[in-house]
Amino acid sequence: MAGERDLQKLLNGMRPELNPGRYVFTTVEGRVPSGVTPVVTVAEPEGLTVVARQQEADAAGMAYDYVAGWITLRVHSALEAVGLTAAVSRELADAGLSCNVVAGFHHDHLFVPAEDADRAVAVLEDLARRSA
């Protein structure tokens, strides 16, 4: 099934959902340690970026300095849709919240400071209401 492309429909139907737990961005050279199940990986020349549950990273002794809440936008967005990332990141920036965006095939995923995750969801829910 093709994803939605219409920006107003995307914003109105995004249904931001906070996933349970706390997540960290870390990097490894080579393999991901045993006991760590990444939710995101990105291959970079400097190493493999890994986003994983904080408790798994802690147990594996992995270093990190950013602890995030993970918000999934439940709307099925088309990868070629225009404006969703810009609108969401602008709204969060206007609220003083950093945001790291990862696009999956079906959904967009936002990583925001863990201590501000509930507020970020509220900001996004307000944006969705205003986009109706």
All heavy atoms as an XYZ file, in Angstrom:
985
protein
N       0.838     -1.181      0.000
C       0.000      0.000      0.000
C       0.884      1.245      0.000
O       1.822      1.348      0.777
C      -0.896     -0.012      1.243
C      -1.814      1.183      1.329
S      -3.028      1.007      2.633
C      -2.297      2.004      3.895
N       0.577      2.175     -0.870
C       1.349      3.412     -0.961
C       1.052      4.309      0.232
O      -0.058      4.343      0.755
C       1.011      4.131     -2.256
N       2.072      5.044      0.659
C       1.912      5.969      1.764
C       1.233      7.254      1.330
O       1.132      7.562      0.144
N       0.787      8.010      2.321
C       0.118      9.289      2.088
C       1.131     10.339      1.659
O       2.237     10.392      2.188
C      -0.598      9.726      3.373
C      -1.359     11.022      3.256
C      -2.453     10.951      2.196
O      -3.328     10.073      2.315
O      -2.400     11.771      1.252
N       0.731     11.197      0.726
C       1.606     12.267      0.233
C       1.085     13.656      0.599
O       1.846     14.609      0.608
C       1.743     12.195     -1.275
C       2.490     10.979     -1.746
C       2.601     10.996     -3.243
N       3.225      9.760     -3.699
C       3.701      9.594     -4.904
N       3.634     10.568     -5.781
N       4.245      8.458     -5.250
N      -0.203     13.789      0.831
C      -0.816     15.082      1.092
C      -0.402     15.584      2.479
O      -0.684     14.933      3.489
C      -2.337     14.963      0.999
C      -3.037     16.277      1.226
O      -3.331     16.586      2.402
O      -3.269     17.002      0.240
N       0.257     16.750      2.529
C       0.799     17.251      3.793
C      -0.284     17.478      4.837
O      -0.104     17.119      6.006
C       1.606     18.535      3.565
C       2.231     19.146      4.817
C       3.149     18.146      5.514
C       2.963     20.428      4.472
N      -1.408     18.068      4.459
C      -2.467     18.312      5.445
C      -2.979     17.003      6.026
O      -3.178     16.891      7.234
C      -3.616     19.109      4.825
C      -4.661     19.487      5.873
C      -5.728     20.413      5.335
O      -5.670     20.845      4.194
N      -6.704     20.721      6.168
N      -3.169     15.999      5.204
C      -3.609     14.686      5.689
C      -2.545     14.052      6.583
O      -2.863     13.413      7.590
C      -3.946     13.763      4.528
C      -5.203     14.155      3.796
C      -5.467     13.220      2.632
C      -6.704     13.645      1.857
N      -6.925     12.776      0.691
N      -1.287     14.213      6.215
C      -0.198     13.665      7.031
C      -0.173     14.304      8.411
O      -0.073     13.612      9.423
C       1.149     13.868      6.329
C       1.418     12.985      5.125
C       2.614     13.513      4.340
C       1.639     11.553      5.565
N      -0.259     15.623      8.435
C      -0.215     16.333      9.717
C      -1.442     16.019     10.567
O      -1.331     15.736     11.761
C      -0.093     17.838      9.492
C       1.231     18.304      8.895
C       1.154     19.778      8.518
C       2.390     18.032      9.838
N      -2.599     16.045      9.963
C      -3.831     15.786     10.698
C      -3.894     14.356     11.221
O      -4.416     14.111     12.308
C      -5.040     16.086      9.812
C      -6.343     15.860     10.539
O      -7.051     14.901     10.240
N      -6.655     16.706     11.491
N      -3.337     13.423     10.472
C      -3.435     12.017     10.856
C      -2.183     11.426     11.470
O      -2.071     10.213     11.607
N      -1.227     12.260     11.893
C       0.069     11.700     12.315
C       0.019     10.879     13.601
O       0.839     10.017     13.809
C       1.147     12.775     12.378
C       0.966     13.844     13.391
S       2.385     14.975     13.266
C       1.686     16.431     13.941
N      -0.913     11.128     14.489
C      -1.090     10.342     15.722
C       0.248      9.989     16.396
O       0.652      8.826     16.444
C      -1.883      9.071     15.433
C      -3.270      9.334     14.917
C      -4.134      8.103     14.682
N      -3.460      6.859     14.376
C      -3.143      6.438     13.149
N      -3.404      7.183     12.095
N      -2.561      5.265     12.968
N       0.955     10.982     16.926
C       2.255     10.705     17.557
C       2.106      9.768     18.746
O       1.217      9.944     19.585
C       2.739     12.088     17.984
C       1.510     12.923     18.076
C       0.545     12.379     17.070
N       2.944      8.766     18.786
C       2.895      7.757     19.851
C       4.275      7.629     20.494
O       5.257      7.346     19.801
C       2.467      6.418     19.259
C       2.382      5.294     20.264
C       1.963      4.006     19.591
O       0.872      3.969     18.999
O       2.762      3.043     19.635
N       4.318      7.838     21.799
C       5.573      7.703     22.540
C       5.812      6.230     22.851
O       4.995      5.589     23.521
C       5.529      8.534     23.822
C       6.781      8.530     24.679
C       7.980      9.083     23.919
C       6.525      9.347     25.956
N       6.903      5.701     22.337
C       7.273      4.314     22.629
C       7.820      4.231     24.049
O       8.465      5.171     24.516
C       8.332      3.834     21.628
C       7.789      3.778     20.215
O       7.044      2.887     19.879
N       8.130      4.759     19.402
N       7.584      3.135     24.740
C       8.103      3.021     26.110
C       9.626      2.952     26.131
O      10.255      2.458     25.193
C       7.483      1.714     26.622
C       7.053      0.969     25.412
C       6.834      1.967     24.317
N      10.208      3.458     27.200
C      11.644      3.345     27.405
C      12.413      4.591     27.027
O      11.862      5.589     26.567
N      13.708      4.497     27.246
C      14.656      5.560     26.932
C      15.682      4.986     25.963
O      16.088      3.834     26.100
C      15.320      6.066     28.211
C      14.324      6.748     29.155
C      14.851      6.890     30.576
N      16.038      7.702     30.686
C      16.058      9.006     30.975
N      14.931      9.641     31.184
N      17.192      9.659     31.082
N      16.108      5.815     25.012
C      16.963      5.357     23.923
C      18.204      6.234     23.843
O      18.155      7.418     24.158
C      16.182      5.373     22.601
C      15.011      4.436     22.663
C      13.812      4.839     23.240
C      15.119      3.129     22.230
C      12.743      3.969     23.357
C      14.060      2.248     22.345
C      12.870      2.676     22.914
O      11.827      1.797     23.035
N      19.303      5.640     23.402
C      20.559      6.378     23.298
C      21.152      6.197     21.906
O      20.921      5.192     21.239
C      21.580      5.925     24.366
C      21.043      6.197     25.762
C      21.958      4.458     24.216
N      21.908      7.203     21.485
C      22.682      7.146     20.250
C      24.116      6.840     20.654
O      24.691      7.528     21.496
C      22.642      8.498     19.529
C      21.358      8.782     18.810
C      20.175      8.985     19.505
C      21.342      8.869     17.429
C      18.998      9.269     18.842
C      20.164      9.154     16.749
C      18.992      9.349     17.460
N      24.672      5.811     20.054
C      26.048      5.433     20.329
C      26.675      4.941     19.028
O      26.004      4.906     18.002
C      26.105      4.375     21.457
O      27.467      4.110     21.805
C      25.391      3.108     21.087
N      27.930      4.599     19.071
C      28.593      4.130     17.856
C      29.491      2.940     18.186
O      29.999      2.829     19.310
C      29.397      5.275     17.191
O      29.900      4.823     15.941
C      30.514      5.765     18.061
N      29.642      2.065     17.209
C      30.523      0.906     17.363
C      31.375      0.778     16.110
O      30.984      1.203     15.033
C      29.737     -0.410     17.596
C      28.945     -0.356     18.879
C      28.827     -0.743     16.428
N      32.541      0.202     16.287
C      33.372     -0.175     15.153
C      33.242     -1.688     15.042
O      33.631     -2.411     15.939
C      34.823      0.223     15.392
C      35.038      1.724     15.397
C      36.492      2.102     15.626
O      37.382      1.292     15.326
O      36.709      3.213     16.120
N      32.657     -2.141     13.962
C      32.457     -3.579     13.804
C      31.054     -3.980     14.198
O      30.079     -3.382     13.763
N      30.971     -4.968     15.086
C      29.683     -5.579     15.418
C      29.013     -4.919     16.618
O      29.668     -4.405     17.519
C      29.889     -7.058     15.700
C      30.393     -7.803     14.479
C      30.764     -9.223     14.760
N      29.773     -9.844     15.632
C      29.642    -11.132     15.782
N      30.436    -11.944     15.150
N      28.736    -11.629     16.590
N      27.692     -4.996     16.623
C      26.903     -4.544     17.757
C      27.098     -5.559     18.884
O      27.031     -6.769     18.654
C      25.405     -4.447     17.370
C      24.548     -4.083     18.568
C      25.213     -3.446     16.240
N      27.359     -5.089     20.106
C      27.578     -6.017     21.218
C      26.389     -6.940     21.474
O      25.238     -6.558     21.248
C      27.803     -5.091     22.414
C      28.205     -3.786     21.834
C      27.510     -3.692     20.507
N      26.684     -8.116     21.950
C      25.651     -9.074     22.330
C      24.740     -8.444     23.377
O      25.201     -7.738     24.280
C      26.323    -10.328     22.898
O      25.352    -11.240     23.337
N      23.457     -8.685     23.251
C      22.491     -8.143     24.201
C      21.946     -6.776     23.819
O      21.075     -6.241     24.491
N      22.472     -6.194     22.742
C      21.995     -4.897     22.263
C      21.242     -5.125     20.961
O      21.802     -5.633     19.992
C      23.147     -3.899     22.048
C      22.634     -2.603     21.451
C      23.889     -3.643     23.356
N      19.962     -4.768     20.966
C      19.133     -4.882     19.774
C      18.813     -3.479     19.284
O      17.963     -2.796     19.863
C      17.830     -5.649     20.084
O      18.169     -6.932     20.616
C      16.986     -5.812     18.834
N      19.490     -3.013     18.247
C      19.265     -1.653     17.761
C      17.839     -1.456     17.230
O      17.265     -2.371     16.640
C      20.264     -1.496     16.621
C      21.265     -2.579     16.805
C      20.526     -3.704     17.476
N      17.318     -0.245     17.432
C      16.054      0.127     16.785
C      16.353      0.899     15.511
O      15.499      1.008     14.641
C      15.118      0.921     17.720
C      14.714      0.063     18.918
C      15.728      2.218     18.183
N      17.567      1.437     15.397
C      18.036      2.129     14.205
C      19.538      1.908     14.100
O      20.236      1.906     15.118
C      17.781      3.660     14.291
C      18.402      4.394     13.106
C      16.312      3.983     14.405
N      20.029      1.733     12.870
C      21.473      1.759     12.619
C      21.723      2.623     11.389
O      20.897      2.678     10.469
C      22.068      0.356     12.371
O      21.434     -0.233     11.241
C      21.913     -0.538     13.587
N      22.851      3.299     11.403
C      23.278      4.097     10.257
C      24.769      3.847     10.071
O      25.563      4.062     10.995
C      23.033      5.613     10.488
C      23.529      6.419      9.298
C      21.563      5.895     10.763
N      25.148      3.396      8.889
C      26.556      3.152      8.589
C      27.202      4.471      8.169
O      26.758      5.115      7.218
C      26.687      2.118      7.477
N      28.235      4.878      8.899
C      28.993      6.084      8.605
C      30.465      5.712      8.507
O      30.880      4.683      9.050
C      28.799      7.119      9.723
C      27.348      7.550      9.895
C      27.186      8.564     11.017
O      27.318      8.181     12.184
O      26.943      9.734     10.695
N      31.273      6.524      7.839
C      32.700      6.199      7.732
C      33.376      6.044      9.103
O      34.304      5.256      9.247
C      33.284      7.394      6.973
C      32.146      7.962      6.208
C      30.929      7.725      7.059
N      32.881      6.779     10.104
C      33.504      6.731     11.436
C      33.092      5.509     12.256
O      33.693      5.221     13.277
C      33.143      7.997     12.233
C      33.599      9.277     11.590
C      32.638      9.835     10.547
O      31.601      9.202     10.243
O      32.936     10.916     10.023
N      32.058      4.811     11.828
C      31.574      3.653     12.562
C      30.082      3.490     12.361
O      29.439      4.257     11.642
N      29.522      2.492     13.003
C      28.097      2.210     12.910
C      27.375      2.940     14.034
O      27.622      2.677     15.217
C      27.841      0.704     13.024
C      26.389      0.258     12.873
C      25.911      0.478     11.436
C      26.253     -1.208     13.263
N      26.500      3.902     13.664
C      25.666      4.556     14.662
C      24.567      3.583     15.046
O      23.931      2.976     14.184
C      25.045      5.855     14.113
O      26.098      6.782     13.849
C      24.066      6.471     15.096
N      24.345      3.451     16.342
C      23.345      2.540     16.881
C      22.425      3.330     17.806
O      22.901      4.050     18.680
C      24.014      1.397     17.681
C      22.979      0.512     18.359
C      24.920      0.581     16.778
N      21.127      3.208     17.585
C      20.145      3.726     18.539
C      19.545      2.498     19.211
O      19.022      1.603     18.537
C      19.044      4.563     17.852
C      18.064      5.101     18.888
C      19.661      5.696     17.041
N      19.662      2.457     20.537
C      19.229      1.281     21.290
C      18.657      1.705     22.631
O      18.845      2.840     23.074
C      20.411      0.334     21.495
N      17.999      0.779     23.282
C      17.478      1.033     24.635
C      18.642      1.368     25.568
O      19.693      0.720     25.517
C      16.733     -0.179     25.170
C      15.426     -0.442     24.491
C      14.677     -1.599     25.176
N      13.367     -1.747     24.602
C      12.300     -1.040     24.964
N      12.394     -0.153     25.924
N      11.140     -1.224     24.373
N      18.416      2.346     26.393
C      19.458      2.798     27.309
C      19.951      1.652     28.198
O      21.162      1.501     28.391
C      18.948      3.957     28.162
C      20.002      4.510     29.101
C      19.474      5.659     29.945
O      18.263      5.838     30.109
N      20.386      6.453     30.471
N      19.048      0.848     28.725
C      19.488     -0.216     29.632
C      20.338     -1.259     28.922
O      21.266     -1.821     29.515
C      18.312     -0.859     30.391
C      17.331     -1.624     29.549
C      16.133     -0.799     29.124
O      16.201      0.427     29.010
N      15.010     -1.457     28.867
N      20.082     -1.508     27.641
C      20.914     -2.445     26.887
C      22.306     -1.859     26.667
O      23.313     -2.565     26.804
C      20.270     -2.784     25.544
C      19.002     -3.608     25.663
C      18.351     -3.885     24.321
O      18.929     -3.529     23.263
O      17.244     -4.458     24.321
N      22.365     -0.577     26.310
C      23.656      0.087     26.108
C      24.447      0.120     27.411
O      25.665     -0.118     27.413
C      23.446      1.500     25.564
N      23.775      0.413     28.513
C      24.442      0.429     29.819
C      25.016     -0.948     30.152
O      26.170     -1.057     30.579
C      23.476      0.867     30.921
C      23.142      2.345     30.874
O      23.874      3.117     30.209
O      22.145      2.729     31.510
N      24.221     -1.986     29.945
C      24.674     -3.347     30.261
C      25.874     -3.751     29.408
O      26.732     -4.514     29.859
C      23.530     -4.343     30.066
N      25.948     -3.224     28.183
C      27.058     -3.555     27.281
C      28.245     -2.607     27.459
O      29.259     -2.756     26.777
C      26.580     -3.512     25.833
N      28.119     -1.612     28.351
C      29.208     -0.673     28.584
C      29.438      0.298     27.439
O      30.552      0.784     27.242
N      28.386      0.597     26.698
C      28.509      1.498     25.549
C      28.423      2.954     26.021
O      27.608      3.298     26.865
C      27.401      1.214     24.530
C      27.446     -0.209     23.993
S      26.052     -0.604     22.917
C      26.664      0.107     21.382
N      29.270      3.800     25.450
C      29.285      5.223     25.804
C      28.254      5.983     24.970
O      28.035      5.674     23.800
C      30.674      5.807     25.553
N      27.619      6.976     25.588
C      26.662      7.835     24.898
C      26.530      9.127     25.688
O      26.907      9.188     26.861
C      25.287      7.152     24.768
C      24.703      6.720     26.090
C      23.979      7.609     26.880
C      24.893      5.429     26.569
C      23.450      7.225     28.104
C      24.371      5.031     27.782
C      23.643      5.930     28.546
O      23.128      5.544     29.754
N      25.971     10.143     25.042
C      25.735     11.388     25.770
C      24.372     11.998     25.464
O      24.090     13.117     25.855
C      26.855     12.415     25.539
C      27.054     12.779     24.089
O      26.218     12.415     23.238
O      28.056     13.441     23.788
N      23.530     11.285     24.751
C      22.195     11.774     24.415
C      21.186     10.683     24.745
O      21.267      9.573     24.209
C      22.131     12.145     22.933
C      20.789     12.683     22.470
C      20.381     13.969     22.804
C      19.939     11.908     21.688
C      19.160     14.473     22.374
C      18.721     12.407     21.247
C      18.339     13.687     21.594
O      17.133     14.182     21.178
N      20.246     11.001     25.627
C      19.187     10.062     26.009
C      17.876     10.608     25.466
O      17.511     11.760     25.718
C      19.112      9.874     27.535
C      18.017      8.882     27.903
C      20.459      9.421     28.086
N      17.178      9.787     24.710
C      16.009     10.249     23.975
C      14.758      9.450     24.293
O      14.822      8.292     24.692
C      16.290     10.147     22.469
N      13.635     10.115     24.064
C      12.354      9.432     23.954
C      12.115      9.202     22.470
O      12.550      9.991     21.626
N      11.424      8.118     22.135
C      11.188      7.737     20.744
C       9.709      7.900     20.438
O       8.873      7.216     21.015
C      11.648      6.307     20.548
C      11.324      5.659     19.238
C      10.964      6.259     18.062
C      11.341      4.258     18.972
N      10.765      5.325     17.086
C      10.982      4.083     17.619
C      11.619      3.141     19.739
C      10.895      2.828     17.030
C      11.539      1.892     19.149
C      11.194      1.740     17.803
N       9.398      8.806     19.526
C       8.018      9.059     19.105
C       7.851      8.533     17.685
O       8.643      8.847     16.792
C       7.699     10.571     19.125
C       7.879     11.138     20.536
C       6.288     10.829     18.590
C       7.843     12.656     20.592
N       6.813      7.741     17.472
C       6.471      7.259     16.141
C       5.248      8.024     15.652
O       4.256      8.119     16.368
C       6.159      5.749     16.148
O       7.321      5.046     16.607
C       5.771      5.248     14.767
N       5.350      8.576     14.444
C       4.179      9.187     13.815
C       3.431      8.050     13.125
O       3.941      7.441     12.186
C       4.601     10.266     12.815
C       5.444     11.400     13.387
C       5.752     12.438     12.316
C       4.773     12.036     14.595
N       2.236      7.744     13.603
C       1.514      6.539     13.187
C       0.889      6.632     11.793
O       0.351      5.647     11.296
C       0.446      6.182     14.220
C       0.977      5.891     15.621
C       2.040      4.839     15.704
N       1.617      3.586     15.100
C       2.428      2.565     14.862
N       3.698      2.628     15.173
N       1.965      1.480     14.304
N       0.958      7.783     11.141
C       0.468      7.898      9.777
C       1.454      7.210      8.833
O       2.669      7.275      9.052
C       0.256      9.381      9.387
C       1.564     10.136      9.312
C      -0.537      9.512      8.105
N       0.933      6.526      7.818
C       1.804      5.878      6.826
C       2.183      6.925      5.786
O       1.435      7.186      4.850
C       1.093      4.696      6.187
C       1.920      3.975      5.165
N       1.441      2.940      4.417
C       3.207      4.135      4.768
C       2.378      2.492      3.598
N       3.461      3.214      3.793
N       3.343      7.516      5.959
C       3.804      8.576      5.074
C       4.596      7.999      3.905
O       5.405      7.092      4.087
C       4.672      9.577      5.849
O       5.748      8.916      6.478
N       4.347      8.541      2.733
C       5.124      8.141      1.561
C       6.537      8.689      1.707
O       6.740      9.803      2.195
C       4.477      8.693      0.293
N       7.504      7.938      1.273
C       8.886      8.396      1.362
C       9.125      9.641      0.518
O      10.000     10.445      0.828
C       9.847      7.274      0.963
C       9.928      6.142      1.994
C      10.643      4.939      1.410
C      10.615      6.617      3.261
N       8.325      9.832     -0.529
C       8.491     11.019     -1.370
C       7.569     12.167     -0.968
O       7.507     13.191     -1.658
C       8.318     10.684     -2.854
C       6.980     10.083     -3.211
C       6.909      8.575     -3.005
O       7.936      7.895     -3.007
O       5.793      8.075     -2.831
N       6.868     12.032      0.156
C       6.005     13.119      0.633
C       6.868     14.344      0.952
O       7.996     14.216      1.430
C       5.237     12.676      1.870
N       6.320     15.523      0.697
C       7.058     16.760      0.883
C       6.485     17.549      2.056
O       5.284     17.806      2.101
C       6.995     17.628     -0.395
C       7.670     18.972     -0.186
C       7.629     16.880     -1.565
N       7.337     17.912      3.014
C       6.963     18.861      4.046
C       6.725     18.330      5.433
O       6.724     19.106      6.389
N       6.495     17.034      5.595
C       6.189     16.504      6.932
C       7.347     16.718      7.896
O       7.158     17.252      8.995
C       5.819     15.019      6.854
C       5.508     14.354      8.199
C       4.323     15.028      8.892
C       5.248     12.864      8.005
N       8.530     16.325      7.502
C       9.690     16.487      8.378
C       9.913     17.956      8.706
O      10.163     18.309      9.868
C      10.949     15.881      7.733
O      10.720     14.498      7.487
C      12.160     16.046      8.628
N       9.782     18.813      7.707
C       9.987     20.251      7.929
C       8.952     20.811      8.901
O       9.299     21.563      9.820
C       9.926     21.000      6.600
N       7.685     20.452      8.726
C       6.629     20.981      9.586
C       6.789     20.499     11.025
O       6.667     21.284     11.972
C       5.261     20.573      9.039
N       7.083     19.225     11.181
C       7.234     18.654     12.524
C       8.469     19.225     13.210
O       8.407     19.632     14.379
C       7.299     17.113     12.420
C       7.801     16.485     13.703
C       5.931     16.561     12.052
N       9.580     19.275     12.504
C      10.805     19.780     13.138
C      10.689     21.269     13.449
O      11.194     21.721     14.485
C      12.036     19.483     12.279
O      11.948     20.116     11.035
N       9.997     22.037     12.605
C       9.798     23.464     12.877
C       8.945     23.659     14.129
O       9.244     24.486     14.980
C       9.144     24.160     11.668
C       8.664     25.587     11.898
C       9.689     26.577     12.455
N      10.948     26.519     11.766
C      12.133     26.839     12.327
N      12.196     27.247     13.574
N      13.248     26.748     11.654
N       7.899     22.878     14.255
C       7.013     22.990     15.422
C       7.782     22.664     16.709
O       7.657     23.364     17.712
C       5.820     22.040     15.249
C       4.659     22.355     16.122
C       3.877     23.596     15.706
O       4.034     24.097     14.572
O       3.085     24.070     16.541
N       8.574     21.610     16.666
C       9.362     21.236     17.843
C      10.446     22.273     18.123
O      10.692     22.624     19.278
C       9.954     19.840     17.661
C       8.918     18.704     17.655
C       9.573     17.388     17.257
C       8.215     18.584     18.995
N      11.078     22.789     17.082
C      12.101     23.827     17.267
C      11.491     25.075     17.887
O      12.086     25.683     18.789
C      12.760     24.161     15.928
N      10.304     25.459     17.423
C       9.632     26.629     17.995
C       9.314     26.432     19.473
O       9.216     27.397     20.227
C       8.352     26.949     17.224
C       8.633     27.544     15.844
O       9.797     27.912     15.557
O       7.674     27.630     15.053
N       9.177     25.173     19.891
C       8.934     24.849     21.300
C      10.241     24.656     22.066
O      10.227     24.306     23.250
C       8.072     23.592     21.411
N      11.377     24.856     21.393
C      12.674     24.716     22.037
C      13.128     23.276     22.217
O      13.937     22.989     23.102
N      12.631     22.377     21.375
C      12.950     20.948     21.500
C      13.801     20.477     20.324
O      13.455     20.716     19.163
C      11.659     20.126     21.539
C      10.727     20.409     22.711
C       9.384     19.757     22.494
C      11.368     19.928     24.003
N      14.898     19.796     20.630
C      15.682     19.183     19.562
C      14.956     17.933     19.079
O      14.130     17.353     19.798
C      17.085     18.818     20.059
O      17.025     17.744     20.968
N      15.266     17.536     17.849
C      14.593     16.383     17.267
C      15.509     15.737     16.243
O      16.051     16.414     15.377
C      13.293     16.837     16.606
S      12.422     15.540     15.732
N      15.683     14.448     16.346
C      16.428     13.664     15.366
C      15.423     12.762     14.669
O      14.745     11.966     15.316
C      17.519     12.841     16.064
C      18.564     13.745     16.665
O      19.449     14.217     15.969
N      18.448     14.028     17.951
N      15.312     12.893     13.359
C      14.278     12.214     12.581
C      14.879     11.046     11.808
O      15.931     11.179     11.184
C      13.611     13.186     11.583
C      12.519     12.488     10.789
C      13.055     14.403     12.311
N      14.180      9.916     11.837
C      14.546      8.749     11.046
C      13.298      8.323     10.279
O      12.228      8.151     10.873
C      15.021      7.579     11.935
C      15.312      6.346     11.097
C      16.229      7.980     12.763
N      13.425      8.180      8.966
C      12.295      7.727      8.157
C      12.381      6.228      7.966
O      13.392      5.707      7.491
C      12.306      8.434      6.801
N      11.318      5.547      8.354
C      11.168      4.139      8.046
C      10.303      4.004      6.805
O       9.786      4.999      6.289
N      10.121      2.799      6.323
C       9.298      2.588      5.134
C       7.857      3.027      5.369
O       7.234      3.625      4.498
C       9.330      1.116      4.707
C       8.583      0.858      3.428
C       9.202      1.049      2.204
C       7.260      0.439      3.451
C       8.514      0.831      1.011
C       6.567      0.216      2.267
C       7.190      0.414      1.052
N       7.312      2.737      6.552
C       5.917      3.038      6.848
C       5.714      4.309      7.658
O       4.680      4.966      7.531
C       5.264      1.875      7.602
C       5.143      0.645      6.774
N       6.025     -0.404      6.855
C       4.253      0.307      5.824
C       5.672     -1.347      6.003
N       4.605     -0.941      5.358
N       6.643      4.628      8.548
C       6.435      5.719      9.494
C       7.701      6.544      9.673
O       8.809      6.078      9.420
C       6.020      5.166     10.870
C       4.819      4.293     10.829
N       3.550      4.774     10.652
C       4.699      2.947     10.922
C       2.694      3.765     10.649
N       3.372      2.645     10.804
N       7.490      7.756     10.168
C       8.610      8.601     10.585
C       8.776      8.448     12.091
O       7.792      8.318     12.827
C       8.339     10.059     10.214
C       8.406     10.257      8.715
O       9.524     10.321      8.192
O       7.339     10.336      8.074
N      10.025      8.475     12.532
C      10.361      8.268     13.936
C      11.168      9.461     14.416
O      12.107      9.892     13.746
C      11.155      6.974     14.098
C      10.417      5.796     13.537
N       9.512      5.077     14.276
C      10.422      5.259     12.289
C       9.001      4.120     13.509
N       9.534      4.216     12.300
N      10.786      9.994     15.560
C      11.427     11.180     16.110
C      12.076     10.819     17.431
O      11.449     10.186     18.283
C      10.393     12.278     16.351
C       9.382     12.538     15.233
C       8.355     13.567     15.681
C      10.083     12.989     13.972
N      13.303     11.238     17.608
C      14.007     11.050     18.870
C      14.220     12.430     19.468
O      14.875     13.280     18.878
C      15.322     10.297     18.648
C      15.096      8.873     18.210
C      14.972      8.554     16.875
C      14.972      7.861     19.163
C      14.732      7.250     16.469
C      14.732      6.550     18.759
C      14.608      6.249     17.414
N      13.614     12.647     20.627
C      13.635     13.939     21.315
C      14.237     13.735     22.699
O      14.285     12.607     23.195
C      12.213     14.534     21.421
C      11.599     14.747     20.032
C      11.307     13.653     22.269
N      14.700     14.802     23.355
C      15.258     14.618     24.701
C      14.262     13.871     25.597
O      13.065     14.216     25.649
C      15.482     16.048     25.190
C      15.660     16.845     23.930
C      14.738     16.204     22.930
N      14.739     12.846     26.278
C      13.864     11.979     27.069
C      13.015     12.762     28.063
O      11.824     12.474     28.226
C      14.692     10.917     27.788
N      13.621     13.759     28.698
C      12.890     14.508     29.723
C      11.791     15.390     29.127
O      10.911     15.865     29.846
C      13.852     15.355     30.566
C      14.585     16.430     29.803
C      15.873     15.968     29.125
O      16.147     14.740     29.089
O      16.600     16.834     28.612
N      11.816     15.601     27.816
C      10.824     16.441     27.150
C       9.890     15.654     26.235
O       9.119     16.241     25.467
C      11.535     17.508     26.314
C      12.303     18.499     27.162
O      11.797     18.885     28.229
O      13.416     18.892     26.751
N       9.932     14.340     26.304
C       9.174     13.518     25.350
C       7.667     13.737     25.463
O       6.985     13.859     24.435
C       9.520     12.041     25.542
N       7.141     13.800     26.664
C       5.695     14.016     26.817
C       5.289     15.377     26.258
O       4.254     15.506     25.603
C       5.275     13.900     28.280
C       5.334     12.470     28.792
O       5.094     11.533     28.006
O       5.620     12.293     30.002
N       6.101     16.388     26.506
C       5.814     17.723     25.979
C       5.885     17.717     24.454
O       5.059     18.347     23.778
C       6.798     18.747     26.562
C       6.495     20.173     26.125
C       7.203     21.198     26.989
N       8.635     21.197     26.877
C       9.334     22.061     26.123
N       8.707     22.985     25.419
N      10.640     21.997     26.092
N       6.848     17.000     23.884
C       6.954     16.912     22.426
C       5.707     16.266     21.828
O       5.189     16.735     20.806
C       8.206     16.128     22.032
N       5.202     15.220     22.455
C       3.964     14.585     21.974
C       2.819     15.589     22.015
O       2.039     15.695     21.062
C       3.634     13.308     22.789
C       2.234     12.812     22.463
C       4.667     12.217     22.519
N       2.713     16.346     23.102
C       1.646     17.345     23.219
C       1.762     18.409     22.124
O       0.751     18.821     21.535
C       1.678     17.990     24.603
N       2.970     18.852     21.824
C       3.193     19.838     20.759
C       2.735     19.261     19.418
O       2.064     19.942     18.621
C       4.685     20.250     20.711
C       5.018     20.982     19.426
C       5.046     21.093     21.927
N       3.064     18.003     19.156
C       2.692     17.378     17.894
C       1.186     17.127     17.815
O       0.579     17.283     16.735
C       3.472     16.085     17.697
C       4.980     16.263     17.556
C       5.676     14.910     17.586
C       5.328     17.050     16.312
N       0.577     16.750     18.918
C      -0.879     16.569     18.931
C      -1.586     17.894     18.650
O      -2.597     17.933     17.930
C      -1.331     15.983     20.273
C      -0.951     14.535     20.436
C      -1.235     13.967     21.818
O      -1.374     14.748     22.786
O      -1.316     12.734     21.918
N      -1.054     18.987     19.195
C      -1.620     20.298     18.917
C      -1.481     20.643     17.436
O      -2.419     21.160     16.815
C      -0.956     21.354     19.798
C      -1.533     22.736     19.578
O      -2.759     22.907     19.798
O      -0.780     23.632     19.152
N      -0.324     20.365     16.850
C      -0.127     20.608     15.420
C      -1.139     19.809     14.601
O      -1.730     20.336     13.647
C       1.307     20.239     15.014
C       1.628     20.297     13.518
C       1.408     21.703     12.960
C       3.055     19.819     13.271
N      -1.376     18.564     14.962
C      -2.339     17.728     14.248
C      -3.753     18.333     14.336
O      -4.468     18.407     13.323
C      -2.333     16.311     14.801
N      -4.154     18.800     15.515
C      -5.474     19.416     15.686
C      -5.621     20.670     14.819
O      -6.650     20.883     14.198
C      -5.720     19.781     17.159
C      -6.197     18.633     18.018
C      -6.654     19.108     19.381
N      -5.570     19.658     20.186
C      -4.718     18.958     20.906
N      -4.803     17.640     20.930
N      -3.766     19.546     21.598
N      -4.578     21.474     14.784
C      -4.613     22.715     13.999
C      -4.586     22.460     12.507
O      -4.912     23.335     11.715
C      -3.451     23.634     14.389
C      -3.624     24.230     15.783
C      -2.524     25.227     16.118
N      -1.293     24.525     16.466
C      -0.140     24.654     15.830
N       0.010     25.466     14.818
N       0.938     23.978     16.234
N      -4.201     21.264     12.111
C      -4.082     20.926     10.686
C      -5.363     20.304     10.123
O      -5.412     19.977      8.950
C      -2.924     19.945     10.468
O      -1.721     20.552     10.896
N      -6.375     20.158     10.956
C      -7.628     19.532     10.518
C      -8.382     20.413      9.547
O      -8.279     21.590      9.535
C      -8.507     19.199     11.723
